[in-house]
Amino acid sequence: MTLSIVIVSYNARAHLESCLASLIEAPVGISHDITVVDNASTDGSASAVRHRWPQIHVIEQRQNIGFAAANNIGIRATKGNLILLLNSDTIVSHGAVDALVSRLNAHPEAAVAGPRLVDGSGGLELSFGLMISPIAELRQKVLTELLARRVGTAVRWAERVSRQERYVDWVSGACLLVYRKDAEAVGLLDERFFLYTEDVDFCAAIRARRRKILFTPEAQVTHLRGRSRAAVPGGMHDAYRRSQLAFYQKHHPHWEPLLRMYLRVKGQLPSPSARDIENAPR
């Protein structure tokens, strides 16, 4: 069994170097290779990786083609039986990847596994959940806000459920392990999602083939998501809304017109022609 780690990066040199250092300094036990797909960064990310870690394969894009498309390029350029999609703004603790591989191998009915994610201060991130729908989205947003405010009841509930291994509808693409044969069977990630919801859509496609999605707390990874978001809140918000509309159009077409109307009333309807998300590391 071999593993290919694919990391997409866009103008996130400091995060990318920290992520790679965590992988190199606490080596993954399973035979593996690492590929970085750079989405036309202007901060010297690609050259920095080549200079510091010449053993890492770097693929440079001429333009920012989006998270899903860049991941697909990385997947197609590698050959591991297992694929780990990993955000550039993650720190992987010693043994986390091997634990994730071990737990996926222990569940033959599962095609995907995701770890417990925490932020830089150790706070829990809700990195799994129910299939996106109006009610599920509202629930996830409320829970996320309560966790951000450190509301006791919400924190205790989240800590409890995140300590239990379970099958879920989706796990976060920030750290997502999948068998290559399953990823290829669903046509890889849907490239209509430039940024956001591509992980939920990908897991839905996997589940449609009667394969399961495993969340396991046996592996824990740090995700510095808040820092990336804070850098360019406007661009990230527009990216989220574009993907949200695309997701509802694909999975809940009867809800999409209502969502579009709601966003228009709120003045949050993104331009359908805008494709470049400037300075939005992922």
C-alpha atoms as one frame of an Amber mdcrd trajectory, in Angstrom:
protein
   0.000   0.000   0.000   1.410   3.403  -0.991   0.242   6.929  -0.228   0.330
  10.100  -2.315  -0.045  13.363  -0.380  -1.423  16.212  -2.496  -1.207  19.789
  -1.207  -2.736  22.716  -3.099  -1.275  26.123  -2.293  -1.979  29.706  -3.336
   0.075  32.573  -1.909   0.479  30.729   1.393   4.244  30.291   1.551   4.605
  30.484   5.344   1.745  28.063   5.947   2.966  25.721   3.204   6.493  25.565
   4.608   5.151  24.857   8.110   2.917  22.115   6.750   5.713  20.441   4.815
   8.105  20.771   7.746   5.599  18.935   9.956   5.476  16.082   7.436   9.236
  15.897   6.960  10.217  16.276  10.632   7.773  13.593  11.784   7.975  11.203
   8.819   4.930   9.245   7.713   5.525   5.515   8.197   3.706   4.270   5.111
   5.586   4.482   1.812   4.596   7.850   0.402   5.331  10.782  -1.889   4.377
  14.447  -1.616   3.150  16.653  -4.453   2.514  20.388  -4.155   0.263  21.997
  -6.759   0.935  25.734  -6.753  -1.946  27.823  -8.112   0.162  30.605  -9.665
   1.393  32.040  -6.373   3.350  35.278  -6.467   5.064  34.829  -3.083   7.824
  32.463  -4.153   6.149  29.364  -2.729   7.159  26.990  -5.516  10.824  27.986
  -5.617  11.044  27.911  -1.806   9.775  24.309  -1.708  12.124  23.209  -4.490
  15.092  24.770  -2.716  14.320  23.428   0.750  12.872  20.011  -0.159  14.076
  18.928  -3.619  12.486  15.496  -3.101   8.987  17.034  -3.173   7.289  17.198
  -6.562   6.073  20.713  -7.374   3.560  21.411 -10.145   3.169  25.079 -11.043
  -0.021  26.389 -12.637  -0.023  29.477 -14.829  -3.209  30.731 -13.203  -5.317
  30.067 -10.126  -7.535  27.271 -11.395  -9.278  26.648  -8.079  -9.008  24.111
  -5.291 -10.874  21.180  -6.861  -9.151  21.434 -10.255  -5.703  21.777  -8.690
  -6.296  18.740  -6.487  -7.341  16.752  -9.545  -4.092  17.676 -11.277  -2.172
  16.470  -8.244  -4.138  13.228  -8.087  -3.566  12.496 -11.776   0.165  13.166
 -11.397   0.571  10.602  -8.599   0.222   6.843  -8.328  -0.354   5.951  -4.660
  -3.110   3.481  -3.803  -4.205   6.004  -1.189  -4.496   9.752  -1.670  -4.335
  12.304   1.126  -5.734  15.717   0.225  -4.121  18.131   2.657  -4.524  21.887
   3.041  -1.401  24.015   3.000  -2.510  25.619   6.284  -2.369  22.415   8.321
   0.180  21.079  10.796   0.351  17.292  10.907   1.351  15.816  14.249   3.550
  12.750  14.542   1.666   9.563  13.731  -1.520  11.306  12.553  -1.327  10.194
   8.917  -0.465   6.607   9.807  -3.323   6.514  12.315  -5.706   7.790   9.653
  -4.522   5.128   7.198  -4.842   2.435   9.862  -8.414   3.378  10.735  -9.480
   3.497   7.080  -7.950   0.064   6.499  -9.900  -1.218   9.520 -13.196  -0.319
   7.819 -13.449  -2.149   4.468 -16.809  -0.518   3.738 -15.305   2.972   3.971
 -13.654   4.782   1.057 -12.802   8.043   2.848 -11.480   8.936   6.295 -11.052
  12.308   7.972  -9.352  13.180  11.277 -10.316  15.363  14.193  -9.340  18.935
  13.319  -8.375  21.611  15.824  -7.300  25.217  15.391  -3.977  26.730  16.405
  -5.060  27.070  20.033  -6.411  23.532  20.241 -10.056  24.524  19.802 -12.243
  22.010  18.006 -13.260  22.548  14.384 -16.481  20.933  13.176 -14.836  18.982
  10.377 -17.678  16.546   9.625 -21.418  16.734   9.353 -24.681  16.078   7.585
 -25.225  16.477   3.859 -25.671  20.164   3.009 -29.292  21.321   2.998 -30.932
  24.522   4.273 -31.556  22.971   7.704 -28.166  21.256   7.924 -26.378  24.478
   6.934 -28.228  26.468   9.562 -27.407  23.847  12.185 -23.719  23.815  11.243
 -23.466  27.620  11.276 -25.163  27.903  14.667 -22.901  25.243  16.155 -19.802
  26.871  14.663 -20.777  30.247  16.109 -21.478  28.765  19.528 -18.109  27.021
  19.493 -16.365  30.245  18.471 -17.970  31.953  21.473 -16.971  29.023  23.690
 -20.541  28.451  24.869 -20.234  25.692  27.465 -23.073  23.414  26.332 -21.999
  23.534  22.693 -18.337  22.944  23.529 -19.135  19.939  25.714 -21.412  18.443
  23.052 -18.867  18.983  20.279 -16.039  17.532  22.342 -18.135  14.468  23.096
 -19.175  13.715  19.508 -15.702  14.474  18.139 -14.224  11.808  20.400 -16.395
   9.096  18.854 -15.450   7.317  15.650 -18.448   7.251  13.335 -19.737   7.200
   9.788 -20.782  10.642   8.588 -22.036  12.297   5.400 -18.822  14.244   4.816
 -15.420  15.087   6.259 -13.415  18.229   5.623 -11.214  18.459   2.550  -8.584
  20.113   4.744  -7.382  16.577   5.471  -9.172  13.856   3.531  -7.839  10.350
   2.917  -9.370   8.352   0.059  -8.637   5.190  -1.890  -7.549   6.071  -5.423
  -9.921   3.520  -6.932 -12.874   5.195  -5.212 -11.766   8.709  -6.158 -11.375
   7.689  -9.782 -14.705   5.837  -9.783 -16.556   9.126  -9.097 -14.488  11.172
 -11.549 -12.364  12.915  -8.872 -13.496  16.313  -7.514 -16.149  18.313  -9.350
 -14.310  21.291 -10.835 -17.375  23.531 -10.936 -16.576  24.202  -7.272 -13.727
  26.715  -7.389 -13.438  26.903  -3.606 -15.635  25.409  -0.839 -18.219  22.567
  -0.744 -16.163  20.418  -3.115 -15.446  18.071  -0.195 -19.128  17.639   0.678
 -19.955  17.023  -2.985 -17.090  14.529  -3.336 -18.237  12.595  -0.261 -21.810
  12.580  -1.589 -20.576  11.007  -4.828 -18.675   8.376  -2.837 -21.757   7.579
  -0.733 -23.878   7.293  -3.879 -21.737   4.258  -4.745 -22.646   2.672  -1.390
 -19.251   3.412   0.133 -18.915   5.051   3.542 -17.236   8.143   4.971 -15.371
   7.636   8.252 -14.637  10.295  10.841 -12.004   9.174  13.325 -10.571  10.992
  16.354  -7.673   8.514  16.403  -5.876  11.029  14.168  -5.715  14.750  14.941
  -4.473  17.532  12.670  -4.137  21.259  13.327  -5.911  23.485  10.799  -5.026
  27.184  10.842  -8.181  28.042   8.929  -8.961  31.296  10.713  -5.728  32.949
   9.597  -6.357  32.216   5.925  -9.901  33.514   6.118  -8.905  36.691   7.927
  -6.478  37.664   5.180  -9.145  38.330   2.536 -12.651  38.055   4.014 -14.367
  39.570   0.962 -12.864  37.184  -1.571 -13.478  34.166   0.633 -17.107  35.161
   1.164 -17.711  35.490  -2.577 -16.036  32.139  -3.179 -18.274  30.508  -0.595
 -21.440  31.982  -2.114 -20.506  30.874  -5.647 -19.892  27.332  -4.489 -23.040
  27.360  -2.361 -25.137  28.305  -5.388 -23.441  25.655  -7.531 -23.991  23.041
  -4.831 -27.712  23.775  -4.503 -28.101  23.844  -8.271 -26.580  20.351  -8.432
 -28.064  18.697  -5.341 -31.163  20.744  -4.422 -32.290  22.475  -7.645 -35.695
  23.387  -6.173 -33.949  25.406  -3.434 -31.443  27.202  -5.672 -33.804  29.953
  -6.930 -34.825  30.748  -3.345 -31.194  30.896  -2.256 -30.365  33.179  -5.171
 -33.287  35.454  -4.273 -32.198  35.543  -0.627 -28.644  36.505  -1.550 -29.873
  39.186  -3.936 -32.056  40.750  -1.240 -29.112  40.740   1.174 -26.806  42.217
  -1.440 -24.590  39.123  -1.310 -25.200  37.654  -4.764 -21.738  37.112  -6.279
 -20.927  37.866  -9.878 -21.309  34.643 -11.893 -18.430  35.631 -14.162 -15.822
  36.126 -11.428 -13.468  33.138 -11.321 -10.286  34.407  -9.722 -10.267  34.508
  -5.930  -7.388  36.851  -5.175  -5.180  36.088  -2.170  -7.370  33.271  -0.914
  -5.012  30.531   0.372  -6.531  27.121   0.830
